[in-house]
């Protein structure tokens, strides 16, 4: 069975976990990259008008993906990792 660990990480935390999982499972690793890279200002979750804050509050707002998995059909299992942010204003 062929596995892929696909992950999205801005700060590196999710990336570390994804690499550990991929290594443990002997799976391929794939970094999901946004079409438009995030800047530090985009990631400022303390600013309610920052890109990340807008995307978190609007569930239909999602960034376009800038890269694609080659031979996706070759994978039997795909593990998906992404940051989860929870906060109250």
Helices and strands as residue ranges (DSSP letters): E 3-8, H 13-25, E 28-31, H 51-57, G 72-74, E 77-82
